[in-house]
Each structure stands twice: as C-alpha cells, then as structure tokens.
C-alpha cells in the first residue's frame, strides 16, 4: 500500500533502518534505443533538457515522456 503523501518521510538518526537511496537520474541521448513498459521498443528523437524526452515508436507514433522516466529503460 502506497502512501498518499506527495513527499517522502525524512530519515531519523535513531532509526535502525538504512535511509532510502534515491534512484539514479536516467540520462538519454538522441538516437538511443529504449524500451517503454507500455508502448514497447522505440528510439529517442529529441531530449528536452533533463526533464523530458520524445520517443519515436515507429508508424508516426511519438510520445513525450517526462522525468523520472520510471517506465523507460535504455537498451
């Protein structure tokens, strides 16, 4: 069950558990082959800074994917 909070809880120094390590930021380049969990295989057609990428899935289907790129994986 996921929390409905928009932010993550801070780690207490007295906690016996290790602090959560944030996922590394994914960086994509134009022309790179990628796999999307829902759409399938595609190729990066443009990069909008580090905030979004446009992926061409063929057949004229373009999809703009915004960071943190949870469903997009580099091949």
C-alpha positions as CSV (number, residue, x, y, z in Angstrom):
1,X,0.0,0.0,0.0
2,X,1.4,3.3,-1.0
3,X,1.2,6.5,1.0
4,X,-0.8,9.4,-0.3
5,X,1.8,11.9,0.7
6,X,3.5,13.9,-2.1
7,X,6.8,13.9,-0.2
8,X,8.9,11.2,1.3
9,X,9.4,10.9,5.0
10,X,12.7,12.1,6.4
11,X,15.1,9.5,7.9
12,X,15.6,9.7,11.7
13,X,19.1,9.4,13.0
14,X,17.8,7.0,15.7
15,X,16.2,4.7,13.2
16,X,17.5,1.1,13.0
17,X,16.8,1.0,9.2
18,X,19.1,2.3,6.5
19,X,18.0,5.5,4.7
20,X,16.3,5.1,1.3
21,X,18.8,5.6,-1.5
22,X,17.2,7.7,-4.3
23,X,17.2,6.1,-7.8
24,X,20.0,7.4,-10.1
25,X,18.8,10.0,-12.6
26,X,18.5,8.5,-16.1
27,X,20.1,10.3,-19.0
28,X,19.2,9.6,-22.6
29,X,20.8,10.7,-25.9
30,X,19.2,11.4,-29.3
31,X,19.2,8.2,-31.3
32,X,19.4,5.8,-28.3
33,X,17.2,2.7,-28.4
34,X,14.8,2.4,-25.5
35,X,12.1,0.2,-24.2
36,X,8.9,1.5,-22.7
37,X,6.9,-0.7,-20.3
38,X,3.6,0.0,-22.1
39,X,4.5,1.1,-25.6
40,X,7.4,-1.2,-26.4
41,X,10.6,-0.5,-28.4
42,X,11.5,2.9,-29.6
43,X,14.2,5.4,-30.3
44,X,14.9,8.8,-28.7
45,X,14.1,11.5,-31.2
46,X,14.8,14.6,-29.0
47,X,15.8,15.5,-25.5
48,X,14.2,18.5,-23.7
49,X,17.0,19.2,-21.1
50,X,16.9,16.7,-18.4
51,X,13.2,16.9,-17.8
52,X,11.6,15.1,-20.8
53,X,12.4,13.1,-23.9
54,X,10.4,12.4,-27.1
55,X,10.4,8.8,-28.2
56,X,9.6,7.6,-31.7
57,X,7.8,4.2,-31.6
58,X,7.5,3.9,-35.4
59,X,4.5,4.4,-37.5
60,X,4.4,8.1,-36.7
61,X,3.8,7.5,-33.1
62,X,5.6,10.0,-30.9
63,X,5.4,10.0,-27.1
64,X,6.8,12.7,-24.7
65,X,8.0,11.0,-21.5
66,X,8.8,13.3,-18.5
67,X,11.3,12.6,-15.8
68,X,11.9,10.5,-13.7
69,X,11.5,8.1,-16.6
70,X,10.2,5.2,-14.4
71,X,8.7,3.3,-17.4
72,X,11.6,4.0,-19.8
73,X,14.7,1.7,-20.0
74,X,17.8,2.0,-22.1
75,X,18.8,-1.0,-24.3
